[in-house]
């Protein structure tokens, strides 16, 4: 009977920990989801038709791909309650890129205002901007 009591108490502790973990992860957002945020960043940012220009494509499923103008980028994204796009699991090829500013490979998070995505590095400093592909293709904001 003593062993059975320990199992029941242990199971209760595991159940409590599971509930706490679920509550905490609900605040983090799911890949490709908008958790409390009001923006939908899916789509292409930058001119994906220019092989030497930085661009990102954010997919509905929470993945992103793109280029810094030389290297390929991939990873996942979420939007938090403050409308910040958070980039996670970012990976990049590491080619030598003579004459190309590879700033986009340092992405950590972004904000979106109108048709402009402002990208920030891990230190919180702005590293660059990308225009929505809709405004690039139609010539808006020029």
Residue pairs with C-beta under 8 A, 6 or more apart in sequence:
26 35
27 35
27 81
28 35
28 78
28 80
29 35
29 37
29 78
29 79
29 80
29 86
30 62
30 78
31 61
31 62
31 63
31 76
31 77
31 78
31 88
32 42
32 58
32 59
32 60
32 61
32 62
32 63
32 76
32 77
32 78
33 62
33 78
33 79
34 40
34 79
35 78
35 79
35 80
35 81
36 80
36 81
37 79
37 80
37 81
37 82
37 83
37 84
38 83
39 79
39 83
39 85
39 112
40 79
41 58
41 77
41 79
41 85
41 110
41 112
41 117
42 58
42 59
42 60
43 57
43 58
43 132
43 133
43 134
44 55
44 56
44 57
44 132
44 133
45 55
45 56
45 57
45 58
45 66
45 117
45 130
45 131
45 132
45 133
46 53
46 54
46 55
46 56
46 66
46 130
46 131
46 133
46 136
47 53
47 55
47 131
47 133
47 136
48 55
48 57
48 66
48 133
51 67
51 69
52 69
52 70
52 100
53 69
54 66
54 67
54 68
54 69
54 103
54 104
54 128
54 130
55 66
55 67
55 130
55 133
56 64
56 65
56 66
56 73
56 104
56 107
56 117
56 130
57 64
57 65
57 66
58 64
58 77
58 85
59 65
62 76
62 77
62 78
63 74
63 75
63 76
63 77
64 73
64 74
64 75
64 76
64 77
64 87
65 72
65 73
65 74
66 72
66 73
66 104
67 73
67 104
68 92
68 97
68 100
68 101
68 102
68 103
68 104
68 105
69 97
69 100
69 101
69 102
69 104
70 95
70 97
70 100
70 102
71 92
71 93
71 94
71 95
71 97
71 102
71 105
72 92
72 93
73 90
73 91
73 92
73 104
73 105
73 107
74 90
74 91
74 92
75 87
75 88
75 89
75 90
75 91
76 87
76 88
76 89
77 85
77 86
77 87
77 88
78 85
78 86
78 88
79 85
79 86
80 86
83 111
83 112
84 109
84 110
84 111
85 109
85 110
85 111
85 112
85 117
86 108
86 109
87 107
87 108
87 109
87 110
90 105
90 107
92 105
103 119
103 127
103 128
104 119
104 127
104 128
104 130
106 121
106 122
106 127
107 119
107 120
107 121
107 127
108 120
108 121
108 122
109 119
109 120
110 117
110 118
110 119
110 120
111 117
111 118
111 120
112 118
114 141
115 131
115 132
115 134
115 135
115 140
115 141
116 129
116 130
116 131
116 132
116 141
117 129
117 130
117 131
117 132
118 126
118 128
118 129
119 126
119 127
119 128
119 129
119 130
120 126
120 127
121 127
131 141
134 140
135 141
